[in-house]
Amino acid sequence: MDKNSTYELSNGVKIPVVGFGTWQTPDGDVAEKSVIAALQAGYRHIDTAAIYGNEESVGKGIKNSGVAREEIFVTTKLWNDSHGYEQAKSALATSLKKLGLAYVDLYLIHWPNPVEIRKVWEESNQAAWKYMEEALQQGLVKAIGVSNFHGRHIDSLLKTAKVAPHANQIYLSPSDTQDEIVAYNKQHNILTQAYSPLGTGTLLDLPELKAIAAKHNKSVAQVLIRWSLQQGVNPLPKSVTESRIIENFNVFDFELDNDDNTAIAKLKGTGKVAANPDEVGW
């Protein structure tokens, strides 16, 4: 595995093994410059979302990076206020306009069960997915998927779907390995993506991880990203600091051994854990 390595989605689309996350990255120069820095560092996979409020600046970063559009894998997501056929159609059009792109490589339903539609979440998801399947046929998206979905939510979607999700982006780190969802994804040939693979920073000071990092002459962040890769997961680390952006991509010249993995396996619950999507307040 190296910086040019990819995973292959179930429809044959290839996705770079490490992505660059932009959650909580402020709109404007910060988002634009961080995307440029990431692409110049070698990333070819950029992840954003409508709710992040930075699609326009992410799009500018892509345009001004000097890297050809066809070399970049771009993901964005459908927010909770747009579940439904017409709403999803409008939302994707808005995202494409803000990004300044003719298509995105991956389009995800961001949450399965938003609080505003909790009584009708199944049919709302199914209607949104119907449009996303059409957008796939039209070439507006190259792949479609979900985020924060559990198996029960995907099962509901599959009742009416013609195309199964290609990816499921979830919170995943050594603190919460979400084994049941990961196993479901593997069983259904769905790529598991890991947002916040650094545990939103809650794992960076753990002495166990510092020891592993010192052993390999790497940072704790690099250890966590490498751990995701060795799980067969697609990590999406985020930073707005150029040195860390570069560092987070430099994870292809070492490998965690059995002792490392045994120590990391004991870290469950030591940092942030995933929210239950059926109980969140948004």
Disulfide bonds with the S-S distance in Angstrom:
none
